Amino acid sequence: MNVSDRPSAGRRLLPALSLLACVALWHLAASRHLNLGLVTFQNVPQPLEVLDAAWALLQSPKLQYHLGSSLSRVLSGFVLAAVAGVGLGLAIGRFHWVRETLMPPLEVARPIPAVAWIPLSILMFPSSEGSMIFITFVGALFPILLNTIHGVHGVDPRLIASARSLGTRRWGIFLRVILPAAAPSVLTGLSIGMGTCWFCLVTAEMISGQYGIGYYTWESYTVQNYANIIVGMLLIGLLGMGSSALLHRAGQALMPWYRPGGRA
């Protein structure tokens, strides 16, 4: 790596300064009970109140149950969506008859928000746990599916032609050419799907959960514990950011031929 490629101290410091600026603005608006007409901070807790609430949650035995429930639901729904989305995306992107058969019903279901599936999922699954996992699955499925399809469509036809001229058979082309070339788009879909997993999980837990970060956030609102609401929101953000970062690192490790920025 060249010296010019190494991040400078200013670049490393900039994200921290950005976060500190956001916290400072939050403190200023909440401490002065700022009222902007359309937006008011009269009931918004200050950062120190949220910090106290976060410390109380860290000491509470309920934290492990909330975290364990949410993480298990996200992981289950995401893995199912990844298997189905990548598998269907590769088949739809590669085979015309699969695309003509499956894309019409998938295109009808795709615009339906995951929240709208909640009543039906409650009817379909005997347990609330199954319905919440299903909601996370639906939320993550379509970003993974569509990005995989676009990745397959974006494979250079010359690579496929070259492989065929060298005697590579159909499954060899699929495994050695199409899948590696589409992998960056698949990773993008997985990253987006992970984010939508958390979004959909929180919504499902607010309605059907007894434990979980979403349930904790909604319960805090119902009892008017406003500091805990922000604790739950920040915890969701940190978990979502951390899971996406882990996924990105894993993708980079599995794709040594690809560098961020679209350069292979």
ZAMARGU-4260 file (C-alpha; in steps of 0.2 Angstrom, whole numbers, plus 5000, padded with zeros to 4 digits):
<rodrens>
0) 5000/5000/5000 | 5006/5017/4995 | 5008/5031/5008 | 4995/5041/4999 | 4983/5027/5001
5) 4984/5026/5020 | 4970/5036/5029 | 4977/5052/5037 | 4974/5056/5055 | 4961/5069/5050
10) 4951/5055/5041 | 4951/5044/5056 | 4946/5059/5067 | 4932/5065/5056 | 4919/5051/5060
15) 4922/5054/5078 | 4920/5073/5076 | 4904/5070/5066 | 4896/5059/5080 | 4901/5072/5093
20) 4893/5086/5084 | 4877/5076/5083 | 4877/5073/5101 | 4881/5092/5105 | 4867/5097/5094
25) 4855/5085/5102 | 4860/5091/5120 | 4858/5109/5114 | 4841/5106/5107 | 4835/5095/5122
30) 4842/5106/5136 | 4834/5121/5129 | 4818/5113/5125 | 4819/5119/5107 | 4802/5122/5098
35) 4804/5124/5079 | 4785/5123/5076 | 4784/5107/5066 | 4798/5099/5077 | 4799/5101/5096
40) 4812/5094/5108 | 4802/5098/5124 | 4800/5080/5129 | 4816/5073/5121 | 4828/5067/5135
45) 4845/5074/5135 | 4861/5063/5131 | 4866/5061/5150 | 4848/5054/5154 | 4850/5042/5140
50) 4867/5037/5146 | 4860/5034/5163 | 4846/5023/5156 | 4859/5014/5145 | 4869/5010/5161
55) 4854/5004/5170 | 4850/4992/5155 | 4868/4985/5155 | 4866/4980/5173 | 4848/4973/5171
60) 4847/4954/5168 | 4834/4957/5155 | 4847/4963/5143 | 4853/4946/5138 | 4835/4940/5135
65) 4832/4956/5124 | 4848/4954/5114 | 4847/4935/5113 | 4829/4936/5106 | 4832/4949/5093
70) 4849/4942/5087 | 4842/4924/5085 | 4827/4931/5075 | 4838/4941/5064 | 4850/4927/5061
75) 4836/4915/5057 | 4827/4926/5045 | 4843/4932/5037 | 4850/4915/5034 | 4834/4909/5026
80) 4832/4925/5015 | 4851/4923/5010 | 4848/4905/5005 | 4832/4908/4995 | 4837/4925/4988
85) 4854/4920/4982 | 4848/4903/4975 | 4833/4911/4966 | 4843/4926/4960 | 4856/4915/4952
90) 4842/4904/4944 | 4832/4918/4938 | 4846/4928/4931 | 4854/4913/4922 | 4839/4903/4915
95) 4825/4912/4905 | 4811/4899/4909 | 4814/4901/4928 | 4813/4920/4926 | 4797/4919/4916
100) 4789/4908/4928 | 4794/4916/4945 | 4796/4934/4942 | 4778/4939/4939 | 4772/4933/4957
105) 4788/4939/4965 | 4786/4957/4957 | 4768/4957/4964 | 4774/4953/4981 | 4789/4964/4981
110) 4781/4981/4983 | 4771/4974/4998 | 4779/4981/5014 | 4785/4969/5027 | 4773/4977/5040
115) 4758/4972/5029 | 4763/4954/5031 | 4761/4954/5050 | 4743/4950/5051 | 4744/4936/5039
120) 4760/4929/5047 | 4751/4929/5063 | 4737/4918/5055 | 4749/4907/5046 | 4761/4903/5060
125) 4755/4895/5076 | 4769/4904/5087 | 4773/4922/5087 | 4792/4917/5086 | 4789/4910/5068
130) 4779/4925/5063 | 4793/4937/5068 | 4806/4926/5059 | 4795/4926/5043 | 4794/4945/5044
135) 4812/4947/5044 | 4814/4934/5030 | 4802/4944/5019 | 4811/4960/5023 | 4828/4954/5018
140) 4823/4942/5003 | 4819/4955/4990 | 4835/4966/4992 | 4846/4950/4991 | 4836/4943/4976
145) 4836/4958/4965 | 4855/4962/4968 | 4859/4944/4964 | 4849/4945/4948 | 4857/4961/4943
150) 4874/4953/4947 | 4871/4939/4936 | 4865/4950/4922 | 4880/4961/4923 | 4892/4946/4920
155) 4903/4950/4905 | 4897/4939/4890 | 4915/4938/4884 | 4920/4929/4900 | 4906/4916/4897
160) 4911/4914/4879 | 4929/4912/4883 | 4925/4898/4896 | 4915/4889/4883 | 4928/4890/4870
165) 4940/4882/4883 | 4928/4867/4885 | 4920/4872/4902 | 4903/4864/4904 | 4887/4872/4910
170) 4890/4870/4929 | 4908/4874/4928 | 4903/4891/4920 | 4890/4894/4933 | 4902/4890/4947
175) 4919/4897/4940 | 4913/4912/4930 | 4895/4918/4934 | 4895/4916/4953 | 4912/4924/4956
180) 4908/4939/4944 | 4891/4941/4953 | 4898/4940/4970 | 4900/4959/4973 | 4882/4962/4969
185) 4877/4948/4980 | 4887/4955/4994 | 4878/4972/4992 | 4861/4963/4992 | 4866/4954/5008
190) 4871/4970/5017 | 4855/4979/5012 | 4845/4964/5017 | 4854/4964/5034 | 4848/4982/5037
195) 4830/4978/5032 | 4830/4963/5043 | 4833/4974/5059 | 4820/4986/5053 | 4807/4973/5050
200) 4811/4964/5066 | 4808/4979/5077 | 4791/4982/5069 | 4787/4963/5072 | 4793/4964/5090
205) 4782/4979/5093 | 4767/4969/5089 | 4771/4951/5093 | 4786/4950/5104 | 4788/4948/5123
210) 4807/4950/5123 | 4818/4959/5110 | 4825/4976/5107 | 4810/4982/5097 | 4798/4976/5111
215) 4809/4985/5124 | 4808/5001/5114 | 4789/5000/5112 | 4787/4995/5130 | 4797/5011/5135
220) 4785/5022/5125 | 4770/5014/5132 | 4776/5018/5150 | 4783/5035/5144 | 4801/5031/5148
225) 4808/5042/5135 | 4826/5039/5139 | 4824/5020/5136 | 4816/5023/5119 | 4832/5032/5113
230) 4843/5018/5121 | 4833/5005/5111 | 4835/5015/5095 | 4854/5017/5098 | 4856/4999/5102
235) 4847/4994/5086 | 4858/5006/5076 | 4874/4999/5084 | 4868/4981/5081 | 4863/4984/5063
240) 4880/4993/5059 | 4890/4980/5068 | 4881/4965/5058 | 4883/4974/5042 | 4902/4978/5045
245) 4905/4959/5049 | 4896/4954/5034 | 4906/4966/5023 | 4922/4960/5031 | 4917/4942/5028
250) 4913/4946/5010 | 4930/4954/5007 | 4939/4939/5014 | 4929/4928/5003 | 4932/4939/4988
255) 4951/4942/4987 | 4949/4946/4968 | 4938/4961/4971 | 4942/4977/4979 | 4929/4990/4985
260) 4925/5004/4972 | 4921/4991/4958 | 4939/4987/4954 | 4942/4968/4951
</rodrens>
